[in-house]
């Protein structure tokens, strides 16, 4: 405990002095300007916000930093006594209190120090050996968890598996080191072995608990060397002392009980954690099976169609039949998404009854299955949609395709293939085939998106879905679709499908050569205001989508939904219903336009109607 608390105290002393030195970060306009940072906690209770405001006062903040430096300095002195436990506990709790105040700049080293100081402080102040050992086991297990999780997450990244991650990190402006990068670039084979060595150390760190503790010393030494190197090359000096403060607990708990120094060690905590992990794994497996059943279960009354690629597409027809004159509206969801995301739109369309609505899950999502016999291309998703429309909409029945995000691009291409069978296309914050060429922001995030989809899919497949919280957008959906929406969200299949589609879309988008081909149908282009604000190029591309539909007598409208985001344009109750009303108004407008005889898709006479964005 003495070694751990000194290392953790050194971490906090350095951090406190750094924060006191960098006053400009807390001044108006600084990274930690409390007048701005406090807005992050606006959803907390009034009492908790008042407490944070007291801590956020500059005088209180400086006083806490000074107190931390003093308490940490005292812990570095050679002494004994229970007061050391109180000092460590103060450092841990004050770090927790200051976390909101220094939101930007607080990193893993401060969090590890807080964990160690709180646990060691409690152990120092306890008079029960069993409690002390339980707290020391807690720190040791946290150390194992930090390395193992970090390693296995790295393993999901292609750069780490290929051994190129070291050179990539050393080349960055934030954590890079020019000389180290030049060395790694000039010695790729050695750098690859070094990166694989880091992976092996982190992924296999729990092997320190092999019988006899034979690997404890080399593993701990390797981890300490790793953090020392990070401190020098990446500027993460506090990591060396913070993470090393957990190593004495690892050494203590890995020492065989046959050694007299630990003969009376209580290992109840380890056994309890083992049982808890086994129980959690069993519970997680059951939950995964239950969610998979929900994800694969289709809505009552659903049907399916076999497509030319051998895929089985499940669809649901809402509020109508295959007969009549009402338009058939086919909803196409976005990347890694399910039809439940249209909950509010569907509710409003059902209440109005002006159209028949078809929702479907793309191949590999929910009850729809993916054959996967040939290399996948985005055209396969387009063909599936074309085959679905051919199945559900009789000849002569007006068809309107509605697509969100990537679903908008799939709908656009399907409209080209379907020709005059499509009366209109509705683009809901849609993708554009040139977005990776015309938008630097989207091009930069494309690779990260592929990586993220892979990590989420692999994590869910490994059983980690039990830890996935309900995202806010699921809670915003209508109550009757929330459970199915979350079951899809927590199912690895939807993420693997999303990754497959995104890889095909990225390859397609980067090689696309414009302009967009003309489409002989009406169009409604709905854009989310937040998307336009974040990426100005999106506005110009949305205009392109509308221009592709312009022609004599066609209704082409462009509308911006104020304050809406890319997802909330559908999931937020207000925005979702507003989107549905725009769709209904669009259906009324195109129904009022006279059609030429024998042509269900192209309008006859009249001028082009180019609506203006709403304000």
C-alpha positions in Angstrom: 0.0 0.0 0.0 2.9 2.4 0.8 4.3 2.0 -2.7 0.9 2.4 -4.4 -0.2 5.4 -2.5 3.1 7.2 -3.1 2.9 6.6 -6.9 -0.7 7.7 -7.0 0.1 10.7 -4.9 2.9 11.7 -7.2 0.4 11.5 -10.1 -2.0 13.9 -8.4 0.8 16.3 -7.2 2.0 16.7 -10.8 -1.5 17.0 -12.1 -2.4 19.7 -9.5 0.7 21.7 -10.2 0.0 21.5 -14.0 -3.5 22.8 -13.5 -2.4 25.6 -11.2 0.2 26.6 -13.7 -2.2 26.6 -16.7 -4.6 29.3 -15.5 -5.5 30.3 -19.0 -7.4 27.1 -19.5 -9.9 28.2 -16.8 -10.1 31.8 -18.0 -13.0 33.1 -20.2 -12.7 31.3 -23.6 -10.3 28.6 -22.2 -10.8 24.9 -22.5 -12.2 24.6 -19.0 -14.1 27.9 -18.8 -16.7 26.9 -16.2 -19.3 29.4 -17.6 -19.4 27.1 -20.7 -18.5 23.8 -19.2 -21.4 23.9 -16.7 -23.9 23.6 -19.5 -22.8 20.0 -19.9 -24.4 19.2 -16.6 -27.7 21.1 -17.2 -29.7 17.9 -16.8 -28.5 17.3 -13.2 -30.6 18.2 -10.2 -30.5 21.8 -9.0 -28.7 20.7 -5.8 -26.0 18.9 -7.7 -25.6 21.9 -10.1 -25.2 24.2 -7.1 -22.5 22.0 -5.6 -20.6 22.0 -9.0 -20.9 25.8 -9.2 -19.3 26.1 -5.8 -16.4 23.8 -6.8 -16.3 25.6 -10.2 -15.6 29.0 -8.5 -12.0 29.9 -9.3 -11.1 30.4 -5.6 -12.5 27.0 -4.6 -10.8 25.3 -7.6 -7.4 26.8 -6.7 -7.9 25.9 -3.0 -8.6 22.2 -3.9 -5.6 22.0 -6.2 -3.4 23.5 -3.5 -4.8 21.1 -0.9 -4.2 18.2 -3.3 -0.6 19.2 -3.8 -0.1 19.5 -0.1 -1.7 16.2 0.8 0.1 14.4 -2.0 3.4 15.9 -0.9 2.8 14.7 2.6 2.1 11.1 1.4 5.5 11.1 -0.3 7.2 11.5 3.1 8.4 8.4 5.0 5.8 8.0 7.7 3.2 5.6 9.1 -0.3 6.1 10.6 -3.9 5.9 9.6 -3.7 9.6 8.6 -2.2 8.3 5.4 -5.5 6.6 4.7 -7.4 9.8 5.3 -5.0 11.7 3.0 -5.4 9.2 0.2 -9.2 9.2 0.6 -9.1 13.0 0.3 -7.1 12.9 -2.9 -9.5 10.3 -4.4 -12.7 12.2 -3.5 -11.3 15.6 -4.4 -10.3 14.2 -7.8 -13.8 13.1 -8.2 -15.2 16.5 -7.2 -12.8 18.3 -9.6 -13.6 16.0 -12.5 -16.4 18.2 -13.9 -14.3 21.3 -13.4 -11.4 20.0 -15.5 -13.4 18.0 -18.0 -10.9 18.7 -20.8 -7.4 17.6 -19.8 -8.5 14.9 -17.3 -7.3 11.6 -18.7 -6.9 7.9 -17.8 -4.0 8.6 -15.4 -6.2 10.9 -13.2 -9.0 8.3 -13.2 -6.6 5.5 -12.2 -5.1 7.6 -9.5 -8.6 8.4 -8.1 -9.4 4.7 -8.1 -6.2 3.7 -6.3 -6.4 6.5 -3.8 -10.0 5.8 -2.8 -9.4 2.0 -2.4 -6.0 2.3 -0.6 -7.4 5.1 1.6 -10.3 2.8 2.6 -7.9 -0.1 3.2 -5.6 2.0 5.4 -8.5 3.2 7.5 -10.0 -0.3 7.9 -9.0 -2.5 10.8 -10.3 -5.7 9.2 -7.7 -7.7 7.2 -10.4 -9.3 5.1 -11.7 -5.8 4.0 -8.1 -4.7 3.3 -7.4 -7.7 1.1 -10.7 -7.3 -0.7 -9.8 -3.7 -1.6 -6.3 -4.7 -2.7 -7.8 -7.5 -4.9 -10.2 -4.9 -6.3 -7.3 -2.7 -7.5 -5.4 -5.7 -8.9 -8.4 -6.9 -10.9 -9.0 -3.4 -12.2 -5.4 -3.4 -13.4 -6.0 -6.7 -15.2 -9.2 -5.4 -16.7 -7.6 -2.2 -18.0 -4.9 -4.0 -19.9 -7.0 -6.9 -21.2 -9.8 -4.7 -22.5 -7.4 -2.2 -24.1 -5.6 -5.0 -25.8 -8.6 -6.8 -27.2 -10.0 -3.5 -28.4 -6.7 -2.8 -30.2 -6.9 -6.3 -31.7 -10.1 -5.3 -33.6 -8.1 -2.5 -35.4 -6.4 -3.6 -38.6 -3.5 -1.3 -37.9 -2.6 -3.1 -34.7 -3.1 -6.5 -36.3 -0.9 -5.5 -39.2 1.7 -3.9 -36.9 1.5 -0.4 -38.5 -0.1 1.3 -35.5 3.1 2.4 -33.9 4.3 4.5 -36.9 0.8 5.9 -37.2 0.6 7.1 -33.6 4.1 8.5 -33.7 3.2 10.6 -36.7 0.2 12.4 -35.1 0.5 15.9 -33.8 -1.0 15.2 -30.4 0.9 12.1 -29.3 3.6 11.9 -31.9 7.4 11.9 -31.7 9.2 12.7 -34.9 12.4 10.8 -34.2 10.5 7.7 -33.1 8.3 7.9 -36.2 11.4 8.1 -38.4 12.8 5.1 -36.7 9.6 3.1 -37.0 9.2 4.2 -40.7 12.8 3.1 -41.4 12.5 -0.2 -39.4 9.0 -1.5 -40.3 9.7 -5.1 -39.3 11.0 -4.2 -35.9 8.2 -1.7 -35.4 5.7 -4.4 -36.3 7.2 -6.8 -33.7 7.1 -4.1 -31.1 3.4 -3.3 -31.8 2.6 -7.0 -31.6 4.5 -7.2 -28.4 2.4 -4.5 -26.9 -0.7 -6.3 -28.1 0.4 -9.6 -26.5 1.3 -7.9 -23.2 -2.1 -6.3 -22.9 -4.3 -9.1 -24.2 -2.5 -11.8 -22.1 -1.9 -9.7 -19.0 -4.4 -11.8 -16.9 -1.9 -14.7 -17.3 -0.1 -13.3 -14.3 -2.4 -15.5 -12.3 -1.1 -18.7 -13.8 -0.1 -21.2 -11.0 3.1 -20.1 -9.3 2.9 -16.6 -10.6 5.7 -17.3 -13.0 4.7 -14.6 -15.5 3.9 -12.0 -12.9 7.3 -10.3 -12.8 7.9 -10.2 -16.6 4.4 -9.0 -17.2 4.6 -6.2 -14.6 8.0 -5.2 -15.9 6.8 -5.1 -19.5 3.8 -3.0 -18.5 5.9 -0.6 -16.5 8.3 -0.3 -19.5 5.4 0.3 -21.8 4.1 3.2 -19.6 7.6 4.7 -19.3 8.0 4.7 -23.0 4.5 6.3 -23.4 5.6 9.0 -21.0 8.7 9.8 -22.9 7.6 9.5 -26.5 3.9 10.5 -26.2 4.1 13.0 -23.4 1.9 11.0 -21.1 4.2 11.3 -18.1 1.5 10.8 -15.5 0.6 7.4 -17.0 3.9 5.9 -15.8 3.2 6.6 -12.1 -0.6 6.2 -12.3 -0.7 2.7 -13.8 2.4 1.6 -12.0 0.5 2.4 -8.7 -1.7 -0.7 -9.4 1.2 -3.0 -10.0 2.1 -3.6 -6.3 -1.4 -5.0 -5.8 -0.9 -7.3 -8.8 2.3 -8.5 -7.3 0.7 -9.0 -3.9 -2.3 -11.0 -5.3 -0.2 -13.2 -7.6 2.3 -14.3 -5.0 1.7 -17.9 -4.1 0.0 -18.5 -0.7 2.9 -20.8 0.2 5.1 -17.7 0.7 5.1 -16.6 4.3 4.6 -13.0 3.4 1.1 -13.7 2.1 0.2 -16.8 4.0 -2.8 -15.1 5.7 -4.0 -13.3 2.5 -7.8 -13.5 2.1 -8.8 -14.4 -1.4 -12.5 -14.3 -0.9 -12.8 -11.3 -3.2 -11.2 -13.2 -6.1 -13.5 -16.2 -5.7 -16.5 -13.9 -5.4 -15.5 -12.1 -8.6 -15.0 -15.4 -10.4 -18.5 -16.5 -9.5 -19.9 -13.1 -10.4 -18.2 -13.2 -13.8 -19.5 -16.7 -14.5 -23.0 -15.6 -13.5 -22.7 -12.4 -15.6 -21.5 -14.4 -18.6 -24.5 -16.8 -18.2 -26.9 -13.9 -17.9 -25.3 -12.1 -20.8 -25.6 -15.3 -23.0 -29.3 -15.6 -22.1 -29.9 -12.0 -22.8 -28.1 -12.2 -26.1 -30.3 -15.2 -27.1 -33.5 -13.3 -26.1 -32.5 -10.2 -28.0 -31.5 -12.3 -31.1 -35.0 -13.8 -31.0 -36.6 -10.4 -30.8 -34.3 -9.1 -33.6 -35.2 -12.0 -35.9 -38.9 -11.9 -35.0 -41.0 -10.2 -37.6 -44.1 -8.1 -37.0 -47.4 -10.0 -36.9 -48.7 -10.2 -40.5 -45.3 -9.7 -42.1 -44.5 -11.3 -45.4 -41.3 -12.0 -47.3 -40.0 -12.0 -50.8 -37.1 -13.9 -52.4 -34.9 -11.6 -54.5 -32.7 -12.4 -57.5 -29.7 -12.6 -55.3 -31.2 -15.3 -53.1 -31.8 -13.0 -50.2 -35.1 -13.2 -48.2 -36.5 -9.8 -47.5 -39.1 -9.5 -44.8 -41.6 -6.7 -45.2 -44.7 -5.4 -43.5 -47.7 -3.7 -45.1 -49.4 -1.0 -43.0 -52.9 0.3 -43.3 -53.7 -0.9 -46.7 -53.8 -3.7 -49.3 -52.4 -4.5 -52.7 -55.6 -3.1 -54.2 -56.9 0.5 -54.6 -55.6 3.8 -56.0 -53.7 5.1 -53.0 -49.9 5.4 -53.5 -47.7 2.7 -52.1 -45.0 4.3 -49.9 -41.9 2.1 -49.4 -39.7 3.1 -46.5 -35.9 2.4 -46.8 -33.9 2.9 -43.6 -30.3 4.0 -43.3 -27.0 2.3 -42.5 -27.1 -0.2 -39.6 -30.7 0.8 -39.0 -34.1 -1.0 -38.8 -37.6 0.0 -39.8 -38.5 0.8 -36.2 -36.6 4.1 -36.6 -39.6 5.3 -38.7 -41.9 4.9 -35.7 -43.2 8.5 -35.5 -43.5 8.9 -39.2 -45.4 5.6 -39.6 -47.7 6.6 -36.7 -48.7 9.9 -38.5 -49.0 8.2 -41.9 -51.3 5.5 -40.4 -53.5 8.1 -38.7 -53.9 10.0 -42.0 -54.6 6.9 -44.1 -53.7 8.7 -47.3 -51.3 5.9 -48.5 -50.3 2.3 -48.1 -47.0 2.0 -46.4 -44.4 -0.8 -46.8 -41.5 -1.1 -44.4 -38.8 -3.7 -44.8 -35.5 -4.9 -43.3 -32.6 -5.1 -45.7 -30.8 -8.5 -46.1 -29.0 -9.4 -42.9 -31.1 -7.2 -40.7 -33.8 -8.6 -38.4 -35.9 -11.4 -40.0 -34.4 -10.7 -43.5 -31.6 -13.1 -44.5 -28.5 -12.5 -46.6 -27.4 -15.3 -49.0 -23.9 -13.9 -49.5 -22.9 -16.1 -52.4 -21.1 -13.4 -54.4 -18.9 -10.4 -53.5 -21.3 -7.7 -52.2 -21.9 -4.4 -54.0 -24.3 -1.6 -53.2 -26.3 -2.6 -56.3 -27.4 -5.8 -54.5 -29.3 -3.7 -51.9 -30.8 -1.7 -54.8 -31.8 -4.9 -56.6 -33.5 -6.2 -53.4 -35.5 -3.0 -53.2 -36.5 -3.2 -56.9 -37.6 -6.8 -56.5 -39.6 -5.9 -53.3 -41.4 -3.0 -55.1 -42.2 -5.3 -58.1 -43.8 -7.8 -55.6 -45.8 -5.4 -53.4 -47.0 -2.7 -55.9 -49.1 -3.8 -58.8 -48.6 -2.2 -62.3 -50.3 1.2 -62.5 -50.2 1.8 -58.7 -48.2 4.9 -57.9 -45.1 4.2 -55.9 -43.2 6.6 -53.7 -39.8 5.6 -52.3 -38.7 7.2 -49.0 -35.1 6.8 -47.9 -33.1 8.0 -44.9 -29.3 8.5 -45.0 -27.8 5.6 -47.1 -31.4 4.4 -47.7 -31.9 7.6 -49.7 -29.1 6.7 -52.1 -30.5 3.2 -52.4 -33.9 4.6 -53.2 -32.5 7.0 -55.8 -30.8 4.1 -57.7 -33.9 1.9 -57.4 -36.0 4.7 -58.9 -33.6 4.8 -61.9 -34.1 1.0 -62.3 -37.9 1.1 -61.8 -38.4 4.0 -64.3 -42.0 5.3 -64.6 -43.2 2.9 -61.9 -41.9 5.4 -59.3 -44.0 8.5 -58.9 -41.8 10.2 -56.4 -38.7 9.9 -54.2 -38.4 11.4 -50.7 -34.8 12.0 -49.5 -34.5 12.2 -45.7 -31.1 13.7 -44.9 -29.9 11.5 -47.6 -26.4 10.3 -48.6 -25.0 11.5 -52.0 -22.7 9.3 -54.2 -20.1 12.1 -54.3 -20.2 12.9 -50.6 -16.7 11.4 -49.9 -15.3 13.5 -52.8 -17.0 16.8 -52.1 -17.0 16.8 -48.3 -13.6 16.7 -46.5 -15.4 16.1 -43.2 -17.2 13.0 -44.5 -14.1 11.7 -46.3 -12.1 11.9 -43.1 -14.7 10.0 -41.0 -15.3 7.3 -43.6 -12.4 5.1 -42.4 -13.2 5.7 -38.8 -16.8 4.6 -39.4 -15.7 1.3 -40.9 -13.5 0.7 -37.8 -16.3 1.7 -35.4 -18.8 -0.6 -37.1 -16.3 -3.5 -36.8 -15.6 -2.9 -33.1 -19.3 -2.7 -32.2 -20.1 -5.8 -34.2 -17.3 -7.8 -32.7 -18.1 -6.6 -29.2 -21.7 -7.6 -29.5 -20.8 -11.0 -31.0 -18.5 -11.7 -28.0 -21.5 -11.2 -25.7 -20.9 -7.6 -24.6 -24.3 -6.6 -25.7 -25.6 -7.0 -22.1 -23.5 -3.9 -21.2 -25.0 -1.8 -23.9 -27.2 1.0 -22.5 -30.4 2.1 -24.2 -29.5 5.1 -26.4 -31.5 8.3 -26.1 -33.0 7.9 -29.6 -34.5 4.5 -28.7 -36.2 6.1 -25.7 -37.6 8.8 -27.9 -39.4 6.3 -30.2 -43.0 5.3 -29.8 -43.5 2.9 -26.9 -44.7 0.0 -29.1 -41.5 -0.1 -31.2 -38.8 0.6 -28.5 -38.2 -3.0 -27.5 -37.7 -4.2 -31.1 -35.6 -1.2 -32.0 -33.2 -1.9 -29.1 -33.1 -5.6 -29.9 -32.0 -4.7 -33.4 -29.5 -2.2 -32.1 -27.9 -4.7 -29.7 -27.8 -7.5 -32.3 -24.4 -8.0 -33.9 -26.0 -8.9 -37.3 -27.2 -5.3 -38.0 -23.7 -4.0 -37.4 -22.0 -6.6 -39.6 -24.6 -5.8 -42.3 -23.9 -2.1 -41.8 -20.2 -2.7 -42.2 -20.7 -4.8 -45.3 -22.9 -2.1 -46.9 -20.6 0.8 -45.9 -17.5 -0.9 -47.3 -19.4 -1.3 -50.6 -20.7 2.2 -50.5 -17.3 3.8 -49.7 -15.7 2.0 -52.7 -18.6 3.1 -54.9 -18.7 6.7 -53.7 -15.0 7.2 -54.1 -15.1 6.1 -57.7 -18.4 7.8 -58.6 -18.2 10.2 -61.6 -21.1 12.7 -61.8 -23.3 14.3 -62.6 -26.4 12.5 -61.2 -28.5 11.0 -64.0 -32.0 12.5 -64.4 -34.9 10.8 -62.8 -38.4 11.2 -64.2 -40.3 11.5 -60.9 -41.2 14.1 -58.3 -38.9 14.6 -55.4 -39.0 15.9 -51.8 -35.6 16.6 -50.3 -35.7 17.0 -46.5 -32.5 18.1 -44.7 -31.8 18.3 -41.0 -30.6 21.7 -39.9 -27.8 20.3 -37.7 -26.5 18.3 -40.6 -26.3 21.4 -42.8 -24.6 23.4 -40.0 -22.0 20.7 -39.4 -21.2 20.1 -43.0 -22.0 23.0 -45.5 -21.2 20.7 -48.4 -24.3 18.7 -47.5 -26.6 21.6 -48.6 -25.1 21.7 -52.1 -25.4 17.9 -52.5 -29.0 18.0 -51.3 -29.7 20.6 -54.1 -28.1 18.2 -56.6 -30.6 15.5 -55.6 -33.5 17.8 -56.3 -32.0 19.0 -59.6 -31.8 15.4 -60.9 -35.6 15.3 -60.7 -36.4 18.7 -62.3 -38.4 18.6 -65.4 -41.6 19.9 -67.0 -44.5 19.4 -64.6 -42.6 17.7 -61.8 -42.9 18.7 -58.1 -39.5 19.2 -56.6 -39.4 20.5 -53.1 -36.5 21.2 -50.8 -37.3 21.6 -47.1 -35.0 22.1 -44.0 -36.3 20.8 -40.6 -35.1 23.4 -38.1 -33.1 22.1 -35.1 -33.3 18.5 -36.3 -30.3 16.2 -36.5 -29.5 13.3 -38.8 -31.2 10.8 -36.6 -33.6 13.0 -34.6 -35.3 14.0 -37.9 -37.0 10.7 -37.4 -36.6 9.6 -33.8 -37.7 12.8 -32.0 -41.5 12.9 -31.6 -41.8 16.5 -32.8 -39.4 16.2 -35.7 -40.6 12.8 -36.7 -44.2 14.0 -37.0 -43.1 17.1 -38.8 -41.3 14.9 -41.3 -44.4 12.8 -41.8 -46.5 16.0 -42.5 -44.0 17.1 -45.1 -44.3 13.7 -46.8 -48.2 13.9 -46.7 -48.1 17.4 -48.2 -45.8 16.1 -50.9 -48.2 13.2 -51.7 -51.1 15.7 -52.0 -49.0 18.0 -54.3 -48.0 15.2 -56.7 -51.6 13.8 -56.6 -52.9 17.2 -57.8 -50.5 17.2 -60.8 -52.2 15.8 -64.0 -50.5 12.8 -65.4 -50.1 11.9 -69.0 -52.0 8.9 -70.3 -50.2 5.7 -69.7 -47.4 7.3 -67.6 -47.7 6.8 -63.9 -44.4 8.3 -63.0 -43.8 11.4 -65.1 -46.0 14.5 -64.7 -47.6 16.2 -67.7 -48.0 19.9 -68.1 -47.3 22.6 -65.6 -44.3 24.4 -64.2 -41.6 23.1 -61.9 -42.4 23.7 -58.2 -39.2 24.4 -56.4 -40.0 24.9 -52.7 -37.8 27.0 -50.4 -36.3 25.7 -47.1 -38.5 26.3 -44.1 -37.4 28.9 -41.7 
